[in-house]
């Protein structure tokens, strides 16, 4: 299977399957001399870790990351990157492959089961193998490395809509995101989402979600015209996340409903002599290049395809049949996609930081 790598100068290659012995990644291009210990990465993995509430899969994975290479210390209090490949490793400890025995010959509607079979003529039915969201744990670990490269840049994500129920942006509070199991910035929305998700879970169904990721502190100038656009690469990075079916930058599709004068981000000169924008419909990127404003990306995550509600399907022998999926699954996979989206933002920005330095110093 090809295409397991993202990035140009800051490159991340992931490996492993959902029910294999371990998952891992190799990070290439990290500059030397950056302090890096496992705790720097673990804090983000703990946000994505399964089994942290009744609203996520009850698979019990501690997701303890190990740094196998790419760091050195001759002083126990200071371990830094060496500029060589950083290898990261996480053991899988709670696989239950027997849960998938009933569907090993069937294809889940809305899932990659069918297309993997059509392309490769073989698929790992145990949790979806390589198509499982289990792989995203390594993206989060690599994203932790990227954040160390991005000194001065703050990346935060939030779940802004679940099951068609959006947050009230007038009540947006970043401080609330870590106070509830949904990464929700609107405290008043938590009870409504709880009721909706409990209802879907008890019915054997699932809900979709929309996630917003914001990067602050990105200077102007990152990105390149035509085929190296920052928003192009961010869209690609977010679309690479499992179950994502749509991405928008800034106001995205809403800009098509605005008049030109309303969409224009007007400018003045700030006290520091730099451009000061009066709005941010563009999401911090113009012509593929960062403006110095906050970079705003949203992506839509479809409902989980593993359902306890019977659905019509076919099997690999060409028979028409029905399928329902037992086992442990996220009733809304979008919840744990929040730290994954943050990681993909970090990986993409780190790559563009290094590309900008290479060309412009």
Phi, psi and omega in degrees: 000125182265180174063055176253012185236140174235144175107163179250296178264322170260105190244136179236124175242123179255157178213161175111162181237164183304318184248018173281179182291334184198166170232159182195178176205162174238128178253117177252147173096359178292127180298156179282161171083011180266124178301130182207119173229167185299327180298332178298329182266326186298327182300327179277324177296326179295332177289327182270342189306137179288164174076015182275346176204172180287354183267001178235169177305143182271011172301128186264091178243118179291338179052047178277117185272143174241137173267116185264338182200169174091004177228158181208149176211130168253011177219119186302340182269356183216103175252128185230162177288150183257353185092355177265177183300134177259116179260129181240144189219136175226128176283142166271128186235352186225049177282142173229076186297333181298336179298339185258004182300325183287343184244014186295336179255358184251157181249124178288125176300136180083003183246167179281000181312309186294312186290326175297318179295317181295322183281314190255344182074010179202148175211150175270102184284349182287091180074010180092356177059237183288338180278355181290149175292354175304326181300333185290346175301323181287332174295319180295319177297314179296325177297329175295322175295315181300321180297328177292329177288326186272059180300127179093354179257131178252128181240125180224143178233158179209151173271121188250352175203138176222130177055033180081009181250100183278158173288161172268110185294341176290343179254014184299129179215108180301332180295342180276343189302320182269006182261002182215162185283359184254359188056041185266129181274000182241100185301328183288345182272344188299315181296321180294318178293323178300313180297315182295318184285323175300318180296315180295318182295316180294331178277356183079019183253195182206166182233150173269176184203163173237132182245140175243132178237131183236131175246122179246147180094005177283122181287168175289152172107349179282141184104170182215154181294161170067271189252005178236031184294141179296317180291328175299313182288325176295318178298317178296318181297316181289323179292340179284348179287138180306136173076002178280131182238000178195146180223142172220148179252131182062228179283349172053234184296336179295333180297335179291345181261358181263156168279158184304318182291335178278328181281335184296127175275095184295157186230150170222172176266127180280173180298337179270005179082000181261160178301140175237119182272144181267353176201176182217053176297330184282352179070028174083011182220129176229130180062024181084004185238138182295145183261348187101350174278174174298136176267125186238124179230136173236147175219149183258132180247126182288163175296149178304138184275345180274107189236154172266004176266122182302135177232148178284139181204191175231165175247177186289351178265001178089015179266143172278137185205189174237159182218142164221148189247117176273178177106198187249115185221154177285124175291340172216098183293344179295336181299306182282357175283347180298304177295335176291317177299320176300318181296317180293326173298314182296315181299316181293317180293321178298320178297316181288329174300312181292323178294321178294316178298321182296324183268321190247357178081000000 
